[in-house]
Amino acid sequence: MALEIRPITGEEFVAYNNIDSAAFGTPVDTPEIEARRPIFEFERSLAAFADGEMVGSAGAYTFELTLPGGTTLSVPGVTWVAVLPTYRRRGILTAMMRRQLDDFRERGEAVAVLTASESLIYSRFGYGMATSQVWYEIDRRHAAFRAPFTPAEQEGRVRLITHERAIDVYTTFYDRWRRTQPGAVGRGRAYWEFFLRNPLAPVDGSGGRLYLMYESAAGAAEGIAHYRKKNTWEDGAPSGVVTVRDLLTTTRDAYTGLWRYLLTLDLVRTVQAPARPPDEPLRWMLADSRRLRTTRVVDDLWARILDVPAALTARRYLTTGRLVFEISDGFRAETAGRYALDASAAGAECARTDAGADLALDIADLGAAYLGGVRFTTLARAGRVRELRPGALRRADALFASDPEPWCGTSF
């Protein structure tokens, strides 16, 4: 089998989409394919051709990733990864991943990120599970707040807005919000236009999308959310389900106001909140906290470190300290080695060193801990990190901790 890997042309975009559709079993029509074109980066695309036939795909979006401490880093967001079912287990995915990481390094990019369709796939290419997301569900009848609350206590208000207004408000607000959330990636206007397209189309039995914003007394957006409602009835009584997404806020009033609105909707029994941050405050606001059920905890963002010094100096740290890492990398041997990190809240320095190592770990595990989404002590208990110098694990935990906890919340 002669294998060629190269970027695609505009004329090959439909065939490229069909690779993804076949691999995931979700064929799409031409209008849907064309809706994707404005957000697609052709120069970042890769397609695998076996004896001239397109059989695999891999692409990337250019994102700005928020790091602990409020700094940002330009990263490629890996996407569109697929191989035709008839060409699996022939090394095509591995070849595309190797070529793609080489391309990222040629661009000078230090970290690559992705959201995975399966958690088994990407660790062998050096990606580590860097953030998690939690899915919640609550019976609205048991959703009273612990402290009495009325809208009159707040200066701002919740507003329903149109689809067109939402595009404008969400684009501007999200760009401000995501700079405060480690793990978040940028979403430009084109992303929102694509993501919120077809607002009236039903999804899983739910009706059209409704858009919320929390507006301050001065008229500024302090929070956003959108939701869909499935109207159902049992024995003549309403038992509707509301599913809320992108509930994002910059003030406590906005957070409280949006949740209160959603938890007091008429004709609703259940409120579902998928893909939420692990440090969600809602549970601590409820009178009966047990009623907020966690229905799923899954991986969110995966990170692959390609340039250890550049990646570790880009973020900030909660304390001051020094660590020496012995890094192994079975997929890219050039990344392996020993690195000394001198870190603080003001900045960091990192370089290769011959000094004795404090911790030994794989590059995937450094990616997992990079944003503070998992403690080094947890990884050590799982047999994934070795402490070579007493006290190094606790020192690493303190240095890499993140407040707030990292969360992405963006699928790509």
Summary of the structure (lengths in Angstrom):
residues: 412
radius of gyration: 22.9
end to end distance: 31.2
largest distance: 74.0
contacts: 1326
relative contact order: 0.15
helix: 32%
strand: 33%
